[in-house]
Amino acid sequence: MKPSHLAPDGAPRMVDVGDKAVSARRAVAEASLRMRPEVLGTLLAAGGPKGDALVVARLAGIAAAKRTAELIPLAHPIPLDVVEVEPTADRDAGTLSFRAEVRATARTGVEMEALTGAAVAALTVYDMAKALQRDIVIERIRLLEKEGGRSGNYRAGEATASPPPSNPGAAAQHEAVVVVVSTRAAAGTRPDTVGPQLVERLAAEGWNVAPEPTVLADDESALSRLLGELADRGYRLVITTGGTGLTPTDRTPEATNRAADRLVPGLAELMRSAGLASTPLAALSRGVVAARAMTLIVNLPGSPAGAMESLDAVRPVLRHAVDQLAGGDHY
């Protein structure tokens, strides 16, 4: 596998993200320093030779994250939603760490912004404390967390997910799967009635669908991870039901955006149009249809009637959409 920032002829290039979906992105990075405990004690007491080093370092980290594209040649300029830089000190050990968290709503991730913010915060402390100790060591500049985008989520220390198989159908036992997003159904306090109906309808349409729906509580991060895993395992069609409304826990569209490469807005509009023929409440559904590699992800409402009505609206084009994602010809 070649680095993404190298063209086929080896020349450096900026990765084209124009066809990616705009979605929520988050990254957390850390940079640590080691120094003599008495030097750290001086810094924490705001008595360093150049003033309060930690305050200046936090401001420097925030400013650096915002200017990452000017410092890293092939990084994309990204409008950031928030940058937070927080120090943590261990006086006895003489260690100081900066944790930089960056969030954005964009077409590409913010790992470099978080790493740059943490690194520059650490460099700033070195600059302000070098008169006290020249051999301060900056170490462990690393990515701690990453959320959103096609590659899914990452946590330092967790096993890194393997890349999708070259034959995307080989890893999945079925080509379609239904995911029910309901905290009460996941807890067993309410029976899941819509999931089995959707499985039955898909099977009747000729889909090789997993016989049992997957039930998950309303949790944006967990759902985003699950959607990414299902796509990377080779499921061609993922149908979700629930979590598309306006209540604070309805986060299925956000989770889908985080896992997806691009949106398919026409299918979402088709479902809402069909629902509006029955009730004006259909306008409140925020469900999206999106693609991740060769997988189509379709958000349906949580009510049995709304879910079946929405599925029926897009049912005639689902197979063609999935074939198109796999490179099939247009009709």
N, C-alpha and C positions, 0 to 999 in steps of 0.2 A: 504494500500500500504506500503510495507517495504522499508527502505532505500536501495538505489542501492548498497551501499558498504557493505551490510550484506548478507552472503550466506544463503540458506534456513535453515541451522542449527543455524543461528545467528552469525557465526564466521565472523570477518572482512575480506574483500577481495578487491583486486584491480579489478575494472570493466574491463571486456574484451572488448576492442574496436577494435579488429583485423579485424572484418568484416565491419567496418564503412568506408565510403568514406573519402579520404583526401580532405578537403575543407577549404575555408577561414573562420577563426574564429576571433572574436573581442569581447573584454569586456572592460568596463570602471567601475572603482570603486572609492570610495571617503572615506577619513577618515578626521575627523575634530578634532580640539583641541580648548579648551577655556582656556584663561589665562587673567591676568590683562592687560588692554590696554597698560600700560607703559612697561610691559615686552615684549609684542609683538612689541612695538615700538623699543625697544632695539635690538630685533632679526632682525627686518627689516633694521635697520641701521648697521647691521653686527658688532654690538658691544657686542654680548653675551660673556659669560665667556670662551667659547671654540671656538670662531671664527664665521664664516658665517654659521649659522645653516641650512639655507634653501638650500644652495648649497650642503652641506654634506647630508642633508635629501633626496634630489632628487637623488643623486648618490646611497644612501643606498636603496631607493625604487627600482631603476632599478636593482641593484644587487640582491635584495631579490626576485623580480619577476622571475629572471633567475634561482634562486635556490629553487623555490617553492617545487619541488619534494623531495628535501632533508629535508624540514621543515614539510611538510604535509605528513604523512606516506603513504596514499593511492593515492596520486596524481600521475599522469603520467608525466614522463620526456618529455618535449615538446620543440622542437627547435623553439624559438620565432623569428618572423620577425622584430618586433619593440616593444620597451617599452618606453613610455613617461610618466613622472611624473611632474606635474605642480602645484605650490602652488597658492592659492588665499587668500588674507588677508583682514580683515576688522579691521582697526586700532581702530576705535571708540568702536566697540563691543568686541574687544579682541579675535577674532576668526580667526583661520588659518585652511585652508582645503587643502588637497592634492588630486588631481585627477590623477589617474593612468590609462592609456590606453595601452592595450596589444593586439597585433595582431599576428596571426600565421596561417600557412597552415598545418593543422594537422587532426588527426582522432577524437580528442576530444577538448572540449572547454577550454578557458583560463580565466574563471571567478576567479579561485583560484589565478592565477598569478596576476591578477589586484588587487584583494583584499589584497594579501600579500604585493604587492608593496606599496599600499596606507597605509596599517597598519604600515609597517616598517618605512616609511617616517615619519609618525606621532610619532612613538616611538623614532626615532632619534632626533627629535626636543625636545621631553621631556628630553632625556638624556643630550642634550646640554644646556637646559635651566633650569634644576632642581635646580641649585644653585641660580637662581633668584626667582623661585617660586616652591615649592614642590607640591602644590595641583593643578597643571595643569591637566585638564581633557581631556582625549581622548574619543571621542564619535562618534556615527553615522558612523561606518565603514559599508559601504553598497555597494551593486552592483547597479550601475546606468543604465547600458546598457549591453546587450548581443546579439550577432548576430551569426548566423550559427548553423548548426547541426539539429538533428531530432526535438528537442524541439522548434525550431523556434526562433524568436526574442523576446526580453524582454526590456521594458523601465520602470524604476521606476515611479510609479504613475499611470501607465496604468493598466487596468483590466487584471489580469492574465488569460491566456487562459485555459479553462477547458480541462482535459485530453480527448483523443479520446473516443468515446462511445464504450462499449464492443461489440456491434453489429455495425461494421464500415459502413454498408450500411444504417443504420437507419437515420442518420442525413442528408444525401444527397438525393435530389430528383431524381437524375440521377446517372448512374454509370460512365459516361464519360463527359468531358467538354473540350472545345477548348479555349485557351487563345491566343489572338493576341497581340504581343508585337510590338507596333509601336507608336512613339510619334505623328506622323502626323495623323494617324488614330484616336488616342485618342483625339486629338485636333479638329478633324472634318475637317481638311484641305485636307485629302485624303480619299476616300471611302475605306472601308475594303472589299475586294473581296475574299481573300483567306479563311477567317474564315467561311463564309457560305458554301463554297465548301467543306471544311473539315467536317463540321457538316453533310452535306448531304451524304458524302462518308461513314462516320462512321455509320450513321443511316441505310444506305443501307446494311452495313455489319452486321446489327443486334444489334448494340450497343444502349443502352438506353442513348442517348446523350442529354445534355442541348440544347434546340433549338436555343439559341442565344449565340454566342461566347462572351467571356469577352475580352474587349479591354483595354490595359494598355500601358502607355507610357514607354519608355526605362528608367527604374529605377531599378537598381539591388536590392536595399533593399526592395522596394515595391513589386517587383516580387517574391523575396524570401519569404516574408511574405504571399503573396497570395498563392503560391504553398503549403506552410505549412498548411495554413488554409483549402485549398481544400482537401488535403490529410487527415487532421485530422477530417474533416466533413464526410469523408467516400467515396469520389470519388475514383473509382478504376483505372481510366485511365485519365491522364491529358495530352493533346496534346498542346504544345506551337508552335507558328510559328513566326519567326522573331527574330532578335537580336543575330544571331549565327555567324556573319561574323567577320571582322577584324577592322571595324571602332571603334573609341574610345567609342561610346555609345552602342556597341553590347556587352551586359553583360548577356544574357540569360543563357549561360552555367555556369557562375559564380554564378548566382542566384540559379540555379538548384542544384549545388554542395552544396551550403549553406543550402538548405532545405532538402537534401537527406541523407539517411543512407548509401547507397552503390551505386556503379555504375554498369551498365549493358553494358559493352563496346562492346560486340558482336553485339548488335542491332545498335549501332551508326556506327560501321564499315560496317554493311550491307547496311545502308542508303547511306554512302559515296561511297561505291562500286557501287551501282546502279546509283548514280549521275555521277560518272566518266565515265560510259558507254555513257553518253550524252554530257558531257562537262568537261574539266579539271578544270574548276572553282569550281567544287564540292569539290575539295581538300581543298578549303579555308573555308569550313563550319566547325565550331567548335562545332556543336551541340552534346549534350550528351544524353544518356538514363540512367535514374537513378530510384531508388526505395526509397520510404519513407514509412516504415511499409508495408502495403498491397496496396500501390498506385504506379503505374508505371507512370513516367513522361518522355515524349518523346519530344525532341527539334527538330522541323522541320525548314527548311529555310523559309525566309519571302516571296520569290517569289511564285506565284501560281503554276507554273510548278514544281519548286523544291520541294515545300511542298507536292504536290500530288504525285510526283515521290517517294519521301522519304517515305511517308505513305504507298504507295503501296508495297514498298520493305519489310516493316516489318509487313504489315497487316496480312499475314498468321499465324504469331506466337504471335500476341498481346493477343489474348484470352487465349492462353496457358500460356503466361508469367504472366498475371494477376491471373490466377488460381493457378499458382505456388506460387505467393506471398501470396496467401490466404491459402497455405498449401496443395494444390492439388497434386496428384501423378504425376510422370513422365509418359510419354507415354511408 
